[in-house]
Amino acid sequence: MSKPLIPAQRREKIQEYLAIHQIARSVDLCDLLETSEATVRRDLEWLEQKGILERTHGGAILSQRMIFEQEYQQRAQHHPEEKRCIGEFAASLIEDGDIVFINSGTTATQVLQHIRRDLSITVYTNNVSTLADIGDPGFRYYLTGGEFQTRSKSLAGRFVLDNLGLVYANKVILGVDGISLKHGCTVPTDPEAEVVRRMIERTRGQVIIVADHSKWGVVSNFQVAAIHEINKLVTDEGFDKSAMEDLAEYSIEILTARNENG
């Protein structure tokens, strides 16, 4: 029989496991550490207080901070196929008669590119990355106006907020940089956060988040929505199953975009 690990050793092993897997189930940690669930729970509580992880219903997830905003082209290179599938799926949720807000970001761009051209809808967006490709959208398509943000290829500022204050939407589809149970949906910059919060505030209907699996457990600088404010999450097949269970407890509908070509 091996000698029981002291708390510092157990916590180091938990951190090593999370560094590799990002997500850990309590039952797996019990096997790894050869200890009880109560002991694992105390260790996870201690590590959470230190900001190392975030506890979930069945275990824990590594706390991942995203402080700086990457250039748009850099972000577009991360999980492009997953983002395409998510964008196509989310676009299919838009129906005739809808008034929709869509924000900036690479996944939100995919939503804009996949909206059916024959729909009788109105779209308001601060996303300018599709301007060169959109052509004649076939539906009513409004840019919010505002100050151009080079890194994100978006519009922000007081002009955007004032214009959004004149409209009510019945759906909002939002790309975010991070999503977690404790911190909700987050983005790296205050100008984008202001726009997203205003979009949610002016929506009388569904709040739909589009985020690939890599966004789970990531926390950026500014919260735009708490978990309980989300109605639907459109994600990909790589999204953690236990995370889906955690989110379902908040009555969030999880929609998985499958890659039919993969």
C-alpha positions in Angstrom: 0.0 0.0 0.0 1.4 3.4 -1.0 1.9 6.1 1.6 -0.9 8.7 1.6 -0.1 12.0 -0.1 0.1 15.1 2.0 -2.2 18.1 0.9 0.5 19.9 -0.9 1.4 16.8 -3.0 -2.3 16.1 -3.8 -2.8 19.7 -4.9 0.3 19.6 -7.1 -0.9 16.4 -8.8 -4.4 18.0 -9.4 -2.7 21.0 -11.0 -0.5 18.7 -13.2 -3.6 16.8 -14.3 -5.5 20.0 -15.2 -2.5 21.4 -17.1 -2.7 18.3 -19.4 -6.5 17.8 -19.5 -8.0 21.2 -18.6 -11.0 19.5 -17.2 -11.1 16.9 -14.3 -13.8 14.8 -12.9 -13.8 14.3 -9.1 -14.1 10.5 -9.6 -10.9 10.5 -11.7 -9.1 12.6 -9.2 -10.1 10.2 -6.4 -8.5 7.3 -8.4 -5.4 9.4 -9.2 -4.8 10.5 -5.6 -6.1 7.3 -4.0 -8.2 9.3 -1.6 -11.8 10.0 -0.8 -14.3 12.3 -2.6 -14.5 14.5 0.5 -10.7 15.0 0.5 -10.7 15.9 -3.2 -13.5 18.3 -2.7 -11.5 20.1 0.0 -8.5 20.3 -2.2 -10.6 21.7 -5.1 -12.0 24.3 -2.8 -8.5 25.4 -1.7 -7.3 25.6 -5.3 -10.4 27.5 -6.3 -9.7 30.1 -3.6 -6.2 30.5 -5.0 -7.7 31.2 -8.5 -6.1 28.1 -10.0 -9.3 26.4 -11.0 -13.1 26.7 -11.1 -15.2 24.0 -9.5 -18.0 22.5 -11.6 -20.8 20.1 -10.7 -18.7 17.0 -11.2 -15.2 18.2 -10.7 -13.2 21.2 -11.9 -11.9 23.1 -14.8 -8.5 24.9 -15.2 -8.9 28.7 -14.9 -7.6 30.2 -18.2 -7.1 33.9 -18.4 -7.3 35.8 -21.7 -6.2 39.3 -21.0 -5.1 40.7 -24.4 -7.2 40.8 -27.5 -5.6 38.9 -30.4 -5.7 40.4 -34.0 -8.7 39.3 -35.9 -6.7 37.2 -38.4 -4.9 35.4 -35.6 -8.2 34.4 -34.0 -9.6 33.3 -37.4 -6.9 30.6 -37.6 -8.1 28.9 -34.4 -10.6 26.1 -35.0 -11.8 27.5 -38.3 -13.9 24.4 -39.3 -15.6 24.3 -35.9 -16.5 28.0 -36.2 -17.8 27.5 -39.7 -20.1 24.7 -38.5 -21.3 26.7 -35.5 -21.9 29.7 -37.7 -24.0 27.7 -40.2 -26.0 26.1 -37.4 -26.7 29.4 -35.6 -27.7 31.1 -38.8 -30.3 28.3 -39.3 -32.0 29.5 -36.1 -32.9 32.8 -37.7 -36.5 32.8 -39.0 -38.7 35.0 -41.2 -39.7 38.2 -39.5 -36.8 38.2 -37.0 -34.9 41.3 -36.0 -31.4 40.1 -35.0 -28.4 41.7 -33.3 -25.0 40.0 -34.2 -21.8 41.2 -32.7 -18.2 41.1 -33.9 -15.7 38.2 -33.7 -14.7 35.3 -36.0 -17.6 33.0 -35.1 -20.2 35.7 -35.3 -18.7 36.5 -38.8 -19.5 32.9 -39.8 -23.1 33.4 -38.7 -23.4 36.5 -40.9 -21.9 34.6 -43.9 -24.4 31.7 -43.6 -27.7 33.5 -43.2 -30.1 32.5 -45.9 -30.5 35.3 -48.5 -34.2 34.7 -49.1 -35.3 35.4 -45.5 -37.4 38.5 -44.7 -35.4 39.7 -41.7 -33.5 42.6 -40.3 -29.9 42.3 -39.0 -28.0 44.9 -37.0 -24.3 44.4 -36.5 -21.1 46.1 -35.5 -19.1 43.5 -37.4 -17.4 45.0 -40.5 -15.3 41.9 -41.4 -17.9 40.7 -43.9 -18.3 44.0 -45.8 -16.1 42.9 -48.7 -17.9 39.6 -49.1 -21.6 40.3 -48.3 -22.6 41.7 -51.6 -26.4 42.0 -51.8 -27.6 40.1 -48.6 -31.2 39.9 -49.8 -32.4 41.0 -46.4 -32.3 44.3 -44.5 -28.7 44.7 -43.2 -27.6 47.6 -40.9 -24.2 48.5 -39.7 -24.4 50.2 -36.3 -22.0 53.0 -37.1 -19.3 54.0 -34.6 -15.5 54.1 -34.3 -13.6 51.4 -36.1 -11.7 49.0 -33.9 -8.7 47.8 -35.9 -7.8 44.6 -34.0 -11.4 43.2 -33.9 -12.6 44.7 -37.2 -15.7 46.0 -35.4 -17.4 49.3 -34.5 -17.7 50.6 -31.0 -18.3 53.7 -29.0 -21.1 56.1 -28.1 -22.5 56.3 -31.6 -23.1 52.5 -31.6 -24.7 52.5 -28.2 -27.0 55.4 -29.1 -28.1 53.7 -32.4 -28.8 50.4 -30.7 -30.9 52.2 -28.2 -33.4 53.0 -30.9 -34.0 49.3 -31.8 -35.5 46.2 -30.2 -34.5 42.8 -31.5 -36.1 39.5 -30.8 -32.9 37.5 -31.1 -29.2 38.3 -30.3 -26.4 36.0 -31.5 -23.1 36.7 -29.8 -19.6 35.5 -30.1 -17.6 35.6 -26.9 -14.0 35.0 -25.9 -14.7 33.0 -22.8 -17.5 31.2 -21.0 -17.5 29.8 -17.5 -20.1 28.9 -14.8 -18.7 31.4 -12.3 -17.8 34.3 -14.5 -20.3 33.9 -17.4 -19.5 35.2 -20.9 -16.5 37.5 -21.2 -14.7 39.6 -23.8 -11.2 41.3 -23.6 -12.1 44.9 -24.3 -14.5 47.4 -22.7 -15.7 48.9 -26.0 -16.9 45.5 -27.3 -18.4 44.7 -23.8 -20.4 47.9 -23.9 -21.8 47.0 -27.3 -22.7 43.4 -26.4 -24.4 44.4 -23.1 -26.5 47.0 -25.0 -27.5 44.4 -27.5 -28.6 42.1 -24.8 -30.4 44.9 -23.0 -32.3 45.8 -26.2 -33.3 42.2 -27.0 -36.8 41.0 -26.2 -36.2 37.3 -26.9 -33.5 34.7 -27.1 -29.9 35.3 -26.2 -27.8 32.9 -28.3 -24.1 32.4 -27.6 -21.8 30.9 -30.3 -18.6 29.5 -28.9 -16.3 26.6 -29.9 -15.1 24.1 -27.2 -11.8 26.0 -26.6 -13.8 28.9 -25.0 -15.0 26.8 -22.1 -13.2 27.8 -18.8 -11.6 30.9 -20.4 -12.2 34.1 -18.5 -11.4 37.5 -20.1 -11.5 41.0 -18.8 -15.1 42.1 -19.1 -18.3 40.2 -18.3 -21.1 40.7 -20.9 -23.6 38.1 -19.6 -24.1 35.9 -16.6 -24.8 32.3 -17.2 -28.5 32.6 -16.2 -28.9 35.2 -19.0 -28.2 32.7 -21.8 -31.0 30.8 -23.5 -28.9 28.8 -26.0 -25.3 27.8 -26.6 -24.3 26.7 -30.1 -21.0 24.8 -29.9 -19.1 22.0 -31.5 -18.7 18.3 -30.8 -15.5 18.9 -28.8 -17.3 20.7 -26.1 -16.9 18.8 -22.7 -19.9 16.6 -21.9 -19.8 17.3 -18.2 -19.8 21.1 -19.0 -23.0 20.6 -21.0 -24.6 18.9 -18.0 -23.5 21.9 -15.8 -25.0 24.4 -18.3 -28.2 22.4 -18.7 -28.8 22.9 -15.0 -29.2 26.6 -15.8 -31.9 25.7 -18.4 -29.5 26.6 -21.2 -30.2 24.7 -24.4 -27.0 23.2 -25.8 -27.0 22.8 -29.6 -24.1 20.9 -31.1 -23.0 21.8 -34.7 -21.8 18.6 -36.3 -19.2 18.6 -39.1 -20.9 16.5 -41.8 -17.7 16.5 -43.8 -15.5 15.3 -41.0 
